[in-house]
Structure formats: C-alpha cells, structure tokens
Amino acid sequence: ISPTLYQIHEAETGSWIIRYPSGLSVLLSPFYIIGHWIAKWGGYSQNGFSLPYQIAIVSGCLFYITSSLFLLRKILLNWFSDKVVAFTIVIICLGTNFIHQATVNTAMPHTLLFFLYTLIILFTIKWHKNKSFLNSVLLGVVIGLATICRPIEIISLFIPLFWEVSNWTSFKEKISNIWKNHLRSLIIAVVSGILIVFIQMLYWKIYAGHFIYNSYQNPGEGLDLMFPHI
C-alpha cells in the first residue's frame, strides 16, 4: 500500500485516469482472468486484489521472464555456440539487475519489456528472412505492445529499421528495396502496430478527451523528471 495515491489522477474531463499505460494489463490479462475464475471457484473476493489474483499476476510475470531467456537463447544461437550462449545468459541473469527485477520487482514493466524486446529481435530476424503477412503482423504487434507498456519504447522501431545496416549506403539500399519490393509487408506491420497502440489512445480519448494525453502526472509521489534539482 503506497503512502500516496499516485497511481491515478483527475483529468480535465472529471474522470480518473490511470497513470500508467495499458501494456502490462494487456499482457497479463489472460492470467488475471484465470485468477478471477480461481477466486470465484475458491470462495475468494473477486475484487482484483485477493490472493488468487496476486498469485496469477506473479505467475504470469514469471512465465514471461522465463520465456524471455529461452527466446534470447534462440536468438543468440544464430551466431554463437551453445556454450557461449549459456555463459552469456548466466552473466545477464547474475551480473545485471535482471535477478532483482525478476524476484523483488516481478510485476514491474522491466522484465516484461525484456520479453517483448527478445520477441522484437526474433521477429525482426524472421521478417528480414521472409516478409510474409504473419511475420509482418507479429513484428508490428510486438512493437505496438512495447509502446503501450512504456511509450518511450517506440524507439524499438530502430531495431528492424537498422537491422543489417552497416553504413549510410546500405541503409539507403535497404529503404529503396523495401519501398519497391516489400511495401505491402511494411504497411501491414505499421498498421498492426498502430492498432495495438490505439488501445491506449482509445482509453485516453474516452476518459481524458484526447487521443494523445500525458497520463504520467505527479500527484504527490515526488518524482519530477521535467524539473530536476541538481
């Protein structure tokens, strides 16, 4: 229980707006539904906060965290031996803040974003090998999901944009090739990503009155990134 109610704030429309974007809710919704069903079956309160919900959400986070390591292994095996990949994953797990995020801050967005970035890289590789309808949709969807987990993650667009690019000439050649030969696949990926981002935009429009809205207000928490005190 936080000392201040910083998770929501009142918009000009009079509606209460959730501060955080909806990406985690989308990713964890299957597990939330399972927790909701277990709560009813087990006689717990179906209020979204009782024990079955907590276990379901943490289980969902652990599922994504574990999956991200298998996905990372699959990606790295494209270039490195199994021993090198195993050593790399051990270093990432034990030598970074990954282990803290995976255990203490399990339900924070960081490890779920790690999962999404492994998918973005994996589908980027697949899309460059085969620009099929499915690969285009999947690439757009995972970039869209990362964006509605944390809007700044729209920078993940640079991963497929600069994939296999080594200099300015190769970048121009890549853009020209996609524009001439794979424009349909590009449009499919972009539209897929926009449809996912529209989930958040629709929420803002309904409750804040604008499709683009800065919901990351500062109602008493104290963190103020726009006015640092140095």
N, C-alpha and C positions, 0 to 999 in steps of 0.2 A: 504494500500500500504506500503510495507516494505521499510526501508531506504536502504537496500542492497538486491541484487538478490541472496539470499542464497538458494532458493528452487531448483536450478539446478546447475550443474557444467559440465565442458567439460571432457570427458573421453579420454583415450589414442587413441581411435579409431577416435576421432574428433567429435563424436556425443555428443549431450547434454543429460545428464542423470538426470532424476527427482530424487531428494534426497530421497524422502520418498517412502516406499514400497506401493504396489498397493492394499492392502486390503480394504482401505476405498473406493477406486474407484470401486472395485467390489461390495461392499455392497450398495453403493449409486448410482450405475449405473441405476437401474430402475427409481429412482426419477430424475436423470439427463435427462434421455430420455423423461420423462413427461415434464420437464422444457423446453427441446429442442422443443417439439411439441407445447407447450403453447407459446413459443417465436415466432414461425412461425405463429401460429394462431392469436396472438395478435399484430403482427407487430413489435416485438422487435428484436434487433440484435441477431442473432444466433451465438454468439461468445463464449459461455460458461460462460460469466460473467454478462450478463444483468439481470435485476430484476427477470424474471421467473426462471432462474437457481438458483439464490440466495434463493428464496422462496422454490423452490423444494428441494434443498440440506438441508436447515434448517428443512423443514418438514420431510424429510427422517430421519434426526438425531433425531428429536423429536419422530418419530414413534419407532425407536429402543430404545430410552431412556425409553419411556412409556412401551414398550413391556418387557423390562428387569425387571421392577418392578412387572409386572404380573407373569413373569416366576419365579422370586425369591420367590414370594408368593406361587406359585405352588410347588416349591422345599421344602420350609420350612414347608408347611402343612403336609409333610410326617412324621414329628416328633413333631410339636408343634401345639398348639391350634390357632384358628383364631385370638384371641385377642393378643396373644404373637407375632404372625407373623406381625399383623398390627402395634404393638408398635415397633417392630424391624425395619420395613421398614420406619416408621416415623423417627426413630433415624438415620438411614442410610442417609435418604434424607436431614435432617436438621442438623445433627450433624457431618457430614463429608464434604469434598469438592465436594460432588455429586451435590449439588444445584448450585454451581458455574460453574462446568463443563457443567451442563445441560442447563444453561441460558447464561452465558457470553462466554464460550468457546464451544459452542454447536457442532461445526464441527470438534473439535479435536478428536483424536482417543480414548480418555479415556472412554467416556461413551459408545461408540460402542464396545469397548473391554469388558466393564462390561456386555453388552448384550450377547456377544459371550461366556463369562465365565458362565453366567447363562445357556446358551444352552449346554456348555460342561458338566456342572454338571448334568443337566437334562438328557442328552443322556448317560452320564456315568451310572446314576441310571437305565435307561431303558435297557442299554446294559448288565448290570450285572443281570437284571431280565430275559432278553430274548436276546440272542446273534444272532438275526436274521440278514439277509442280509441288510435290511433297517436300523436297528439300528447301524450296523457296518459302513455303508456308512455315515450316518449322524454324527456319532461321529468323524470319520476321517475328514470329510469335515469341521466341525466347528473348529477343532484343526488346520487344514490347513489354514482356514481363519484368525484365531487369529495370526498365524505365519506370514502371509503376511501383516497383519496390523502392526505388530512390531515383527521382527524376534526373539527377546528375549522371546516372548510368547510361544515359543516351549516348555518352562518349563511346560505348561499346560498338557503335556503328563503325568506328575506325578499324576494328578488328577485321571484318570482311572487306572493308574499303581498301585497306593497305596490305591485305594478305597477298603473298607472292610478289610484292612490290619491293624493289631494291633501290630504285632511283627515280628521278622525275620522268625519264623516258619510258620506263616500264609502267609507271603509273598512268601516263597518257595512253599508252598502248592498251592497257587493261580497260580503262574507261571507254576507249573507242571500240574495243572488241565487244564489251557488254552492251553498249548502245546499239551497235549494228546487228549483233547476233543473238543477244540474250535479253533484250529489253522487256519482253513479256515476263521472264523469270524475275527480273528486277522489280517490275510493277507488282507482281504477286507478293514478293517479300515485303515491299513497302506497305502495301495495303493491309497485309496480315498484321504487321507491327502497329499500324495506325488503329486498327480495330481493337487491339488489346489496350492500347493507350486510351482509347475512347471510353473504356470502363471508368477510368479515373476522371476524365473530362466530363462525363455524364454526371457523375456524383457531384463534382464541383458546380456544374450548371444547375442541378436540381436544388442544392442546398445553399450555395453561395451566390448563385445568379450569374456566374461566369464560367465559360468553358476552360479558361486559364485563370488559375487562382493560387495565390501563395498561402497555402494552409499551414506552413511551418512558422506559426506565430510564436510569441514568447510570453504566455500567460502565467508568469510567476516562477518559471523554472530557473531563470537567471542566466542561461546561456544565450549570448547575443553575438552572433558571428558578424553582423553588419557594422558593429561599433566596438572594435577590440580596444582594450586598455593595456598598453604596453609600457 
